[in-house]
Amino acid sequence: MRAVAARLVIETHVPLQGRIESFPLDSKILRGNSMRDPHRRPLTVYLPPEYDRNPDRRFPVFVDLVGFFASGPAHVAWKSFDESVPERVERLVRRKKMGPVIVVFPDCWTRLGGNQYINSSALGNYADYLIREVVPAVEKRYRTHADPSRRALFGKSSGGYGSIIHGMKYARHWGAIACHSGDMGFDLCYRGDIPRVCNALAAYGGDYAKFVKAFYQKRKFGGDSSTLMFLAMAASYDPDPEAPLGFHLPMDLHTGELDARRWRRWLRHDPVHLGRQAKVREQLSSLEGVYIDCGKHDQYALHFGARMLHQLLDDHEVAHHYDEFDDNHTAVDYRMDVSLPWLYERVSK
């Protein structure tokens, strides 16, 4: 056991050789968002040691989309028994699994705990924020290739969803994408939450604005967090400026019955449903690489959606890399040991 412990220390806490910078980005796109979230956000960037050693060298850019209830800066923080993303990248470079890259960690937190990295009148236009403000700000400030084919986008869970959606809708801005355990197959991953959400909101007379207010008045971040996340999904997939809090829920809050019309609005954002469209498959095919993986015991049933999308892309001969691994949804950052070198190979051609 002592040998194992020593190995963990050596592997996970080698002093960082590169550096972390953070600068404020004053977003015109997020200004005036309906959630009143800040439009001035920190943009955190990892620069590899080679950046300062060779002032003439340019580097590929990797953008990291974090999962729900997190923000970009969390991925550069110290972690027990694990690595930050910069530590992981440096280890992979040290072992010659990949070359040095600039990694960007945008802050896309919202009052509802996060977002899906898409445009929404209820949450804010976070897709536009990424491609029209974050990427240009990084390319203006740092020595990048300023070439979409040299950019990679990756993330897990909601971040994985954002990555695959950007590959489907905004492919011209990216060279390759990696989706780890991304939200897809909405009929399986979200509909089971409906009874629990109805019960949680019943205590507030079905008024989800009151629920959100009460959530922020509590001393502890507790079991209601999953209900808050469901509200954020509704704000992402079915926004309406005239609705309470700017979005609709897809069910009758008293009976729990699914509202088919509202649910269709959610499904328009489901990667499985989007993948049935020829124009979406063309976008994916235009990328240098599409990586998808998921744990085969994912507790949110995301592996079923991943299988559906994989089969759909196979049927239509859309090139992609697909993996299932023997784990669930939790603490699977080690999968980046596979995806990051894979992405590097695609964007460094």
N, C-alpha and C positions, 0 to 999 in steps of 0.2 A: 504493500500500500504506500509506503514512503517513496518508493521509486515512481509510482504513478503520480503522486502529488507533486514531486519535483518536476516531472515532465510537463504537467499542466502549467506550472509557474513559468517554465522556460518558453512554452508555446504561446501562452496568452498574454504575457506582460513584458515582452521585449520592448525597451524604450523606443518610442516613435522617432524615426530618423527624419521624416518629413515634417511639415508644420500645418497647423490649422489656422485659418483666417476666418474672420467673420466681419461682414460690413453691412450696413443698413441699406435696404432696397425700398425706396418709396414708390409704391405701386399705384399707378393711375388706374389700373384695371380693377383693383380691389377697393379703391376708394369709394365710400358710400355704399358698401355692401349691406344688404338688409339685416344681417346678423350683428352689424356694428362691430365686427372684428377689426383689429388693427390693419391698416393698409401699409404701414411702415413695418417691415419684417426683417429680421436678421437673415442674411444669406451666408451659410457656413460652407467653407471650401477646404478640402484637403489638397495640399501641394506635395508631390513626392520629393525626396531629397535631390533627385536629378534636376528638378526645376531650378534650384539655385546653383547647382554645380555647372550647368551648361546653359548660359543665358541666351543662346541662339536656338535652343531646341524647343519644338512645339509638341503638345501632348494631346492624346485623345481625351474626351470628356465623358465621364460616367455620371449620370444623375440618379440618385437613390431616393425612391419614393417609399416612405415608411408606412407601416400598417396603422390601423385605427388606434386612437388614444395615444398617439405619439406625434412627434414633430422631428424634422430633420436633425437638429442639433443632438437629439438623443442618441443618434448612431455614431457620434464621435466620443461619447462618454465612456468612462471606465466601466467594465462589466466583470462581475465575479465569475470565475471559472469559464470565461469566454473572452472573445476579442471584440473591440470596437471594429467598425468597418475599416478605418485607416490601418489599424493593426493587422487586420486580416489581409488587406491588399499588400502591405509591405511584406508579410510572410510569404504570400504567393509569388511576389516579385523576387524575393530572396531565394526562393526555391526554383526560380526560373519557370514557373507555371504561366506567367504572364509578364508583360512589360509595365513600366510605370504609367500611371494615368492621373489626371485631375479628377477628383470626386466631389460632386456638388450635393449639398444636403438642404433642400429648400424647406422653409417653414410654411406648412399649409394647414395649420391647426385652425379649427373653427369652434364657435360656441357649443356646437353639438358634438364635439370630440374629434373632429377630423372631417375628411371629405373623400370623394372618390376620384379626384383629379380630373373632373369634367366641368363643363360650364353649367351653372345653375343660378337662376334668378334668386333662389332662396338662400344659397350659401355663398355664392361668388363664382366668378369665371376663372376657375383654377387651371383649366386647360390652357386658356389664353395667357394666364399669368406665367405658366411654365415656358411656353414656347415664344411668347412675345416680350417677356420681361426678364425672366430668370436666365435663360440661355444667352440672350444678347448682352446682359450685364456681365456674365462670366467671360464671354468672348471679348468684350471690350477691355476688361481688366487684366486678363491672363493670356499667356501664350498658348492658345489652342490652335487647332487647324482651321477653325471657322468653316467647317465643312460638315454637313449633316451626316455624311457617311462615316465620319469619325466620332460620332456620338452614340453612346449606349444609354438605355433607360432600363432600370431594373427595380424590382420591389417585391414585397411579400404581402399577402392578404389584400387589404385595400390598395396597398402599393403595387401588388401584382395585378390587381384589376386595372389600376391606372396605366400600368405598362402595356398590357394587352390592348386596352382601349386606344391608347395613343398609337400603337401599331396598326390598329384597324381604321383610325380616323385621321391621324396626323403623321402618317409614315414619312412624308417628305422632310420632316424635321429630325428624323432619327436614322441611325445606321442599323442598329440591332436592338432588340428588346428581350428582357427576361422576366417571365411571370412565375413567381413562386406562390403556390397555393392561393391564386387569385379568385375573387368572387365570380362565380359563373354557375349556370344551371339554377337560376333563381327559384324555380318551382320547388327545388329540393333544399336549397340553402337558406331561404328566407321564410317560406310560407309556414314552416313549423313554429316560427316565433309568434305568429299572430295571436293564439290564445293567451300566451303569457303577457304580451303587450296590452291586450284588451284588459286583462286583470289588473295590470299595473296602473293603467290610466283610469280605471273605474274609481279609484280612490280620489281622483281629481275631477270627477264628473265627466270624464272623457275630454277634458280641456288640457291639451298637451302643452299649451303655453304655461299653465299653472304647474304642470309636472316639471318643466325645465326650470322654472323659477325655484321650485322646492328643491330640485336636485342641487342647485348651486348654494342653497342655504344650509345644506347638511354638512356636518363636520367630517364625515367619512365618505370616500368614494366607494360605493358599495354595490349591492346587487341590482340597483336600478340602471347601472351603466349599459346593460344590454338593451334596455328599452330606449335609452338615449341614442344608442347606435342605430336602432331600427328607425327612429325619427330622422336621423341623418341620412339614412338610405332613401327615405321618402322625400326628403328635401333635395336629394341628388337626382332622383329618378322621376319625380312628379311635382316639380315646382309650379306654383301659381301665385303671383303677387296679390291676388284677391283673397286667398285662403288664409286661415289662421296660421301665423308664423311663416306664411309664404309657401305652404305646400299641403298636399292632401295625403291622407293615409289610405291604403288600398282595401279597407274592410269596414264593415259595420261594427262599431265599437261595442254595441250591446250584444249582438248575436255572434260576432266573429266571422260572419259570412263574407267571403271574398267579393269585392266589387270588381267584376270582370273588366269593365271599361278602364277603371283606374289601374288594374293589374297589367293591362296591355301596355300602359305607359311605362311601367317598370320593365317589362320584357323587351321594350325597344332598346334598352341599355344592356341587356344580357349578352355577353360575348357569344354564347351558344346560338342565340337567335340572330345576332349580327353576322356571325360566320356563315349563315345561309345566303347572305347577299353577295352577289358576284363582285360588286365594287369594293366591298370590304375585303374579300379574299385577294383582290388585285393589290390593295394597299399592303397587306401582309406579304404578298409575294414580291413586292418591290424592295423589301428590306434585305439587308445582308444576312440577317439571321433572326429567327423567332425561336425562343426557348420557353418551354412550359414544363413545370413539374408540380407534383403534389404528393403529399403523404397518403398512402392507401388506407389510413385509419383516421382521416381528417374528421374531427368532431363536428364540423359544420357541413359535412357531406360535400365538400368542394371537389373531392376526387371524382365524384360522379359527373359533375359539370366538366372537369378537365378531360375525362374520358370522352364525353360527348363531343367536345371541341376537337380533340385529337382525331377522333374518328371522322368528323366532318372535314377537317383539313386533309386528312389522308384520302378520303373519297374524292376530293377535288384536286388532289395532287399539289397542295400548297406545302412547300418545303418547310419543315420545322423539326426541332429536336424535342422529344417528349420523354419524360421519365416519371415513374412512380417509385417512391421509396418507402421503406418499412417504418413509418412513423406517423404522427398525427400533425396537428396544426401548430403546436406549441414548441418554441425554442428550436427552430430548424434553420437558424442562420448558417449552420455548417454547410448547407446546400450551396451557399455562395462559393465554396471551394470548387464547385463544379461550374457554376454559371459564369463567374467573373472571368476566368481564363477563356471560357468558350466565347464570351462576348468580345474579349480583347482580340482574339484571333480574327473575329469577323470585322471589327472596325479598324484594324491595323493593316489590312491588306494593301 
